Amino acid sequence: MASAFSHAIASLAIGRITPVIRGWRFWLIGAIGAALPDIDALGYWAGVPYGSMWGHRGITHSFFFAALYSLAAVLLFYRPDSLDRRTRTILFVSFFLSVSSHALLDACTTGGLGVDLFAPFHDERYFLPWRVIRVSPISIGRFFSHRGLEVLSSEFVWIWIPTIIVFVLATAWDKLKTSTAS
C-alpha cells in the first residue's frame, strides 16, 4: 500500500479541482475517505486471509466501497435542502474519486497481491501497468524505519509532487480566470 499520509495527500489534488465551495468538512471527508480503505488491515489480527475479498486490498479497496462511502458522506454531512442536485453530484464524484484514488495508488505499488477493484461483483485482484510506488509495510513499527523512509521518498516523487503541481496549476488557473473576468 501507499502510506495513509500519501493517500490523504492525493485526495487534496482531487478536492482542489472540484468546482464547489470547499470548507473544512469537504477536505476532511475527502482525506478520511482516501485513507479509510486500509481499515481492512485490521483483518490481519482477526485472521482474515490476505487474498480474501474481506482481506487487505479487498472489498474496502473496490469501486463499490468508494460509491457507498461517497453516497453516505453526501447524505450524512450535507443537507439535501441546502444544495442543488448538481452540487450534490459533484460532491459525490469528488469523494468517489478520493476513495478510488486509494485503490488505484495501491495498484501502482511494488508489492502485495493486487487490488480487488470490482468486489463484490468480481473477485479478482489487479495491478496497473505502472508499478512505481514502493509498497509500504503494514506494521507501524516497520513503517517508522529505514524502509519507511524509502517508501516516503517514493511517494514524494509519485504522489506528493504531482499533488503540488495540481495545486499550483489550479491556483494559477483560478487567478487567470479571475483576472480575465475583471
C-alpha positions, -999 to +999 in steps of 0.1 A: +000+000+000+010+036-002+010+052+032-021+067+048-004+101+047+000+099+009-035+086+003-048+117+021-024+140+002-037+126-031-072+134-022-062+171-019-054+172-056-088+158-064-105+182-040-086+212-054-100+207-089-136+201-076-158+230-087-176+235-054-171+256-023-146+236-002-148+241+035-131+221+063-159+194+061-152+188+024-115+184+030-119+161+060-144+138+043-121+135+012-090+128+033-107+103+056-122+086+026-089+083+008-072+067+038-102+046+051-098+016+027-068+004+048-092-003+077-091-038+062-056-043+076-073-050+109-083-083+094-047-095+097-051-096+135-086-112+132-072-140+110-088-129+077-067-143+048-049-116+028-062-129-005-099-130+007-123-104-006-125-093+030-087-092+034-063-064+027-069-047-006-102-065-009-137-050-008-128-018+010-105-010-019-133-015-045-152+010-066-183-003-049-169+007-014-160+041-029-195+046-041-211+036-007-187+059+012-194+088-011-232+083-010-231+081+028-209+112+031-232+133+009-264+121+026-250+123+062-230+156+060-248+178+035-284+187+040-304+180+008-324+212+011-291+233+012-276+220-020-289+216-056-286+183-074-256+194-094-236+203-063-245+170-046-235+151-077-201+170-078-196+162-041-204+125-047-180+123-077-152+141-058-155+118-028-157+088-051-125+098-068-108+104-035-117+070-022-109+053-055-076+070-057-066+048-028-071+016-047-055+030-079-024+041-060-022+007-043-024-009-078+007+011-087+028-003-058+056-028-060+041-054-037+011-073-025-014-094-043-032-067-063-064-048-056-099-062-058-113-032-077-146-048-087-156-066-054-181-078-045-192-084-081-159-098-095-134-112-070-101-107-089-071-086-080-054-062-103-023-041-106-019-012-130+009-015-156+029+012-138+042-003-105+064+025-094+054+033-058+073+014-032+049-007-011+045+004+025+048-020+053+016-026+072+033-027+106+036+008+122+069-002+137+083-013+103+070+019+088+090+041+112+123+026+100+147+029+071+122+010+050+095+037+058+119+064+046+123+046+013+085+044+009+080+081+017+108+090-008+090+070-035+056+085-025+071+120-026+081+115-062+049+098-074+022+113-052+033+144-034+050+162-063+020+156-087-003+169-060+017+200-056+017+205-094-021+202-095-024+227-067-001+252-083-018+248-118-053+250-103-044+281-083-028+298-114-059+289-135-083+304-108-062+336-108-062+337-146-100+333-147-104+360-121-081+385-138-098+380-172-133+383-157-124+417-141 
